[in-house]
Amino acid sequence: MSEFDTWDLSAVLGQSADSCTTYVGNALELRHRLPRLWQRVLDLQVPVWRAFRITARTQCLPPEGVADVDRALAHCAHAVTLGQVDRTIAVALATHDPAEAEDRRKRADEAPASTSTSPTTRSCSAGPSRSTASSTSLTPSTSTPPSPRPPPSSPTSATTTR
């Protein structure tokens, strides 16, 4: 595939060339580096948009790190949160590229608190601090979500029938 093929695809899809390049990059990452997740997408068990949220974050990892993330998240990708994805990626990065993980931690410590990493960036997020990353395993947590709150009730919101 040529880089100019994404221009043709962007015209067909009605997207910008940059958006289409990101789309193709996520598709290639999913197909070639995350085979378990790819199979779940083919089996219609995981929506493409959710798989692409994961692939956008794994592109900075070495092949061994991506394999760990694929093993850890493919079975639960249909329900995993982005926080769990980021923690799993931080552990994989610390395991397979500790120098890069340390550089990212230092950059995150030096950055002002108001800046944040966009979820659509093509690189891994900075991940949690060192104390969190060292205590996290590659298995996503299975904590139960909080129960939904009941709708607010107020005397003014009650409707009366006539």
Secondary structure, DSSP 4 states (H G I P E B T S, - for coil): --TTHHHHHHHHHT--HHHHHHHHHHHHHHHHH-HHHHHHHHTTSS-HHHHHHHHHHHTTS-HHHHHHHHHHHGGGTTT--HHHHHHHHHHHHHHH-HHHHHHHHHHHHHS-TT----TT-SS----S-HHHHHH--SSPP-PPPPPPPPPP--TTT-----
